[in-house]
Amino acid sequence: MALIKCYECKGDVSDKAFSCPHCGAPGKENVGTGSDKNTNQTKYYCDLVLKGDMSLEDAELEFSREIILMALQKSDYVQSRTAKMLNITRRILKYKMDKLSIKAPEEE
């Protein structure tokens, strides 16, 4: 995987990522809305894994990052609400955020 610059925030992003892990901007070829976007995202990762372009572990991490970022944005980065939305504890959410290098906007 190569790193490219996000067209929105100019942060480093994997060329295999569906969206920027920093700002959530979708890849230009992956712009979609609603359930179509979620279906396309799932298919995107499946295709990468099945073609051998991405390991299953990397796909799981990217997919987890996408879900957590979407939930954080939806809850205005309130971690307790995000954890409840994802049906996990706040402590587990924080652990996953640290593992996936996800920071709240005020922490950056």
C-alpha positions in Angstrom: 0.0 0.0 0.0 1.2 3.5 -0.9 0.4 6.7 1.0 -1.3 9.5 -0.9 -2.4 13.0 0.2 -6.1 13.5 1.0 -7.6 16.1 -1.3 -9.5 17.7 1.6 -7.1 17.8 4.6 -3.8 17.0 2.9 -3.2 14.2 5.5 -1.5 10.9 4.6 -4.0 8.2 3.5 -3.5 4.7 2.2 -4.3 4.4 -1.5 -6.5 1.5 -0.5 -8.6 3.4 2.0 -12.2 4.1 1.2 -12.0 7.5 2.9 -9.5 9.7 4.8 -9.0 8.5 8.4 -8.3 12.1 9.5 -11.2 14.0 8.0 -13.5 11.3 6.6 -13.5 12.6 3.1 -14.3 9.8 0.6 -11.9 8.8 -2.0 -12.8 10.6 -5.3 -13.8 7.3 -6.9 -15.7 6.2 -3.9 -18.2 9.0 -3.5 -21.6 7.7 -2.6 -24.6 8.3 -0.3 -26.6 6.4 2.2 -26.8 2.6 2.0 -25.3 2.6 -1.5 -22.1 4.0 0.0 -22.1 1.3 2.7 -22.7 -1.4 0.2 -20.0 -0.1 -2.1 -17.6 0.2 0.8 -18.2 -3.4 1.9 -17.8 -4.6 -1.7 -14.7 -2.4 -2.1 -12.9 -4.1 0.8 -14.1 -7.6 -0.3 -12.8 -7.1 -3.8 -9.4 -5.9 -2.4 -9.0 -8.9 -0.1 -10.2 -11.4 -2.7 -7.8 -10.0 -5.4 -4.9 -10.2 -2.9 -4.4 -6.4 -2.9 -5.1 -6.1 0.8 -4.9 -8.6 3.7 -8.0 -9.5 5.6 -6.5 -8.0 8.7 -5.8 -4.6 7.0 -9.3 -4.7 5.5 -10.8 -5.3 9.0 -8.8 -2.4 10.4 -9.8 0.0 7.7 -13.4 -1.0 7.9 -13.4 -0.6 11.7 -11.8 2.8 11.3 -14.5 3.9 8.8 -17.3 2.7 11.1 -15.9 4.4 14.2 -15.2 7.7 12.3 -18.8 7.7 10.9 -20.2 7.1 14.4 -18.0 9.8 15.9 -19.1 12.3 13.3 -22.7 11.4 13.8 -22.4 11.9 17.6 -20.4 15.1 17.3 -17.3 13.3 18.7 -19.0 12.6 22.1 -17.3 9.3 23.0 -20.0 8.0 25.4 -22.7 8.5 22.7 -20.5 7.0 20.1 -19.9 3.9 22.3 -23.6 3.5 22.9 -24.3 3.8 19.2 -21.7 1.1 18.5 -23.0 -1.1 21.4 -19.5 -1.1 23.1 -18.1 0.4 26.3 -16.5 3.8 26.2 -13.3 2.2 27.3 -13.3 -0.2 24.4 -14.1 2.7 22.0 -11.1 4.6 23.4 -8.9 1.5 23.0 -9.9 1.1 19.4 -9.5 4.8 18.7 -5.9 4.6 20.1 -5.2 1.4 18.1 -6.5 2.9 14.9 -4.9 6.3 15.5 -8.2 8.1 15.6 -8.1 11.4 17.4 -10.9 13.8 18.3 -10.6 17.2 16.4 -9.5 19.1 19.5 -6.7 16.5 20.2 -5.1 17.1 16.8 
